[in-house]
Amino acid sequence: MAAQKSFDIFVIGGGINGCGIARDAIGRGYSVGLAEMNDFASGTSSGATKLIHGGLRYLEHYEFRLVRESLMEREVLWAMAPHIIWPMRFVLPFHKGGIRPAWLIRLGLFLYDHIGGRKLLPATKTLDMRRDPAGKPLKPLFTKAFEYSDGWVDDARLVVLNARDAANRGAEILSRSRVISARREGKLWTIDIQEGKGGPVKRVTARMLVNAAGPWVDRVLSNAVGKNQVHNVRLVQGSHIVIRQKFNDPRAYFFQNPDGRIIFAIPYERDFTLIGTTDQDFTGDPKDIRITDAETDYLCKAASEYFAEPVRREDIVWSYSGVRPLFDDGASKAQEATRDYVLKVEADDGAAPLLNVFGGKLTTYRRLAEHALEKIGEAIGNKGAPWTSKSTLPGGDFAPTGYEAEVAALKKRCGFLSDRHARRLVRLYGTLAGKIVGDAQAIEALGRHYGADLYEAEVRYLIEEEWARTAEDILWRRTKLGLNLSGAEASALADDMQDLMARCVA
């Protein structure tokens, strides 16, 4: 089989790190290909707590470099994508005799406020929970709290927008395409890629291979590259539950548990509350990840220690789990394993180089990509300078504080959209929301109504522009409307997908 294309760099993995590296590389002038075996962000990158944060608890493990880099990235990423990233205030209640003394929390928050170049985000303050509205949902035991700043991100959209921007700049981005083998032939990698399940196999070559397969990074080394006895990552399961709105406040809560771990309770998709995460070692196949009964009980119990009204199993409307591929540093507990990333290049005797990406988190993906490009430049020659810190992702070309103005502009142009619908479209698509609506003059012109405020025009856009191929892609990754549609409505969308794809992709 002859190679069909040759690239400077070929990336395995369509999570946040793989898509971020592909975008940075194509923007510097490298030719880039990327293959993701499933849908973008279908693994770890959509299983997060969905925060752009410094990682306050990482200070306890002395990960000062990681925390500082993360804190510095918060406002950079907010400016890059103000439609899918926005500031959020976090309330950290405490009481005498708690797991951490007040002086230690104050010290941590002082560092948090001052080591990360904070400019737009407000500083920490102390709350009297007997007077502040944040105290109302909690037990009266918690009379004081600290309130600090971090950020929220739509994680799956962050991934797909990086992939979309890379493709817009000329990268070849392949979803649902599995790398079945990668072998060195002189100074090139020869890579065989199978499209879909049992589909045709095509061959490409590349000067450098990037293994950014997340939880499957060791498996790629074993199965595709042919290495034996590899063990670089520690798989850690993190699970979350979603319940009906527990409190009517835009702020989130940071709860400290007696076992030393922490959980968040976060306003989610307007009508819900997200509670998580857990931390436990995982030994199975990452594709089979599911929340366990023990994790469900743990999250309900931990949240109920704080909320006046307990969180019960019957309150749960959805749950999800992710596998974090942490670099195996030998830590004794899953929650103590480093969240920092490690980049390793293999280029023995002048052979075609391989870059393996271990660990990482949403907040630091852009810096990880910059560091990866430094190593790529050392291996195959530099092209272009760092550029992403001042860039915007698709739809994010408006001021960080300009969301309300964008909503007002869309509503003025499309008076038939409800306020809720317009806000959701701008939150997901930013300045590209108008492409979905087109020149429609009435809601009926958006095509079939699938439930909530999902119409055919948006589905078509996601198929044509964002590689959506199944109802799950649309309802649980590109949007979170799976929380709002009934089973019958979701089934109707699934039934229509093949016909819509035939018309959109042809």
C-alpha positions, 0 to 999 in steps of 0.5 A, a space after each residue: 500500500 502506497 502512502 497517500 500523504 506525508 506530514 511533518 507531524 502526525 498526532 494520535 489522540 483527539 482529546 484536549 492535548 492532541 487537538 491543542 498540539 495540532 492547532 499550535 503546530 499548524 499555526 507555526 507552519 508544520 503540516 499536521 495530521 491527527 487521528 481520533 479513534 472515537 469522537 473528539 473529547 469522548 474520553 478524559 476531556 469530557 469527563 472533567 469537573 469542567 474548571 479552568 483553575 489553578 488547583 488550590 489543593 495542589 498547593 498542599 502537595 507543593 506543586 507550585 510550578 503547576 499551580 502558578 502556570 495554571 493560574 496564569 492561564 486562566 485569563 489567557 484562556 478566558 480571552 481566547 474563548 469567552 463564549 465557552 469560558 467564563 469566571 466563577 466565584 467559589 465559596 469555601 466554607 469552614 468551621 472550627 475543628 475542620 480538616 484544615 485550619 483557617 490560617 492555612 486556607 488564608 495562606 493558600 488563598 493569598 498565594 492563589 491571589 498573588 502568584 498567577 498574574 491575576 488582572 480581571 478576576 476579583 480577589 479573595 474575600 471573607 464571607 459572613 455566612 449568617 448574612 450572605 445568601 451563600 449560607 442559606 443552602 448550608 447547615 448553620 454550622 458553617 458561619 464563615 467562608 472564603 470566596 475566591 475566583 477561578 473559571 468554568 469551561 465547556 470542556 468538550 467544546 474546548 476540544 472540538 474548537 481546537 480541532 476546528 481551528 486546526 482544520 481551518 488552518 489546514 490540518 487534516 483532522 480525522 475523527 473515528 479513525 484508529 491508528 492500527 500500526 505505526 512503524 519507523 522506516 528510516 527517518 519517517 513514520 509509516 502510519 496505517 489508519 482504519 476509518 470507522 469500524 472495519 472501514 478502509 485502511 489508508 497509509 500516511 507518513 510523518 517526520 514525527 509522531 505524537 502520542 497524545 492518546 490520554 488513557 490509551 497512551 501506553 496501549 498505543 505504545 504497546 499495540 501500534 508502536 510495538 513496545 512491550 512492558 510499558 507503564 508510564 501512566 497511572 489511571 485514576 477514575 473521577 466521577 460526578 453526579 448531576 442533580 436538579 438545581 440545589 441552590 439559586 446562586 451563580 457561585 460554586 462551593 468548594 467542600 472539604 471532606 474529613 478524609 482530606 479530599 475535596 468536592 465541588 458543587 457547581 451551578 450547571 446548565 442553568 437548571 442543575 447542580 454538578 457535584 464531584 469529583 472522586 479519586 480512585 485508581 482504575 484498572 479496567 478498560 477506559 472505554 468501560 468507565 462508569 460511576 460505581 455505587 461506592 462513588 455515588 454514595 461517597 458524593 451524596 454523603 460528602 455533599 450532605 455534610 454541608 447542605 442542610 437538605 441532604 443529597 440523595 440517590 433519587 435526586 441524581 438525573 445524570 452521572 459521568 466518569 472520566 479516567 485521568 491518565 496521570 504520570 505515574 510518579 509512585 504516589 501512594 494515593 490516587 489523590 496525591 499523584 501529580 497532575 503535572 504533565 510530562 513530555 518525553 521524546 524518543 529518537 534513538 540513533 537518528 530514527 524518526 522521533 516520537 513524542 509521548 504526552 503523559 498527564 496534563 489538565 484542561 487548564 494547562 493544555 495550551 502551555 503543554 502544546 507550547 512545550 510540546 512544540 519546543 521539543 518538536 522543534 528540537 527534533 525536526 527543526 523549528 517553524 514559527 514562533 509561539 502564537 496561541 496566547 493572543 489568539 482566539 478560538 472559533 466564535 471567541 472573537 469578542 471581549 472577555 466581558 462582552 457576552 451580554 453584548 453578543 446576546 443582545 446583538 443576536 436577539 436584535 437580529 433574530 427577535 424570534 429567539 427566546 432569551 434562553 435560546 439566544 443565551 445558549 447559542 452564544 454560550 456554545 458558538 459565540 460570534 458563529 451563532 448567526 451561522 446557525 440561524 442564517 437568514 431565518 425570520 421565524 423559529 419555524 425556519 430553523 427546521 424540525 424541532 427535536 425538543 428543548 430549543 434544539 432545531 434541525 439547523 443547529 444539528 446540521 451545523 454540528 454535522 457539517 462543521 464539528 464532526 458530529 455523527 451520532 445523537 450522543 455527540 450532539 446531546 452530550 458533547 457538542 451541547 448538554 441538551 441530553 439533560 433536557 430532552 425526553 427519551 422519545 425526543 432523543 430517539 427521534 434525533 438518533 433516527 434522523 441522524 443518518 438521513 441528515 448526515 447523507 444530506 450534510 456531508 455529501 
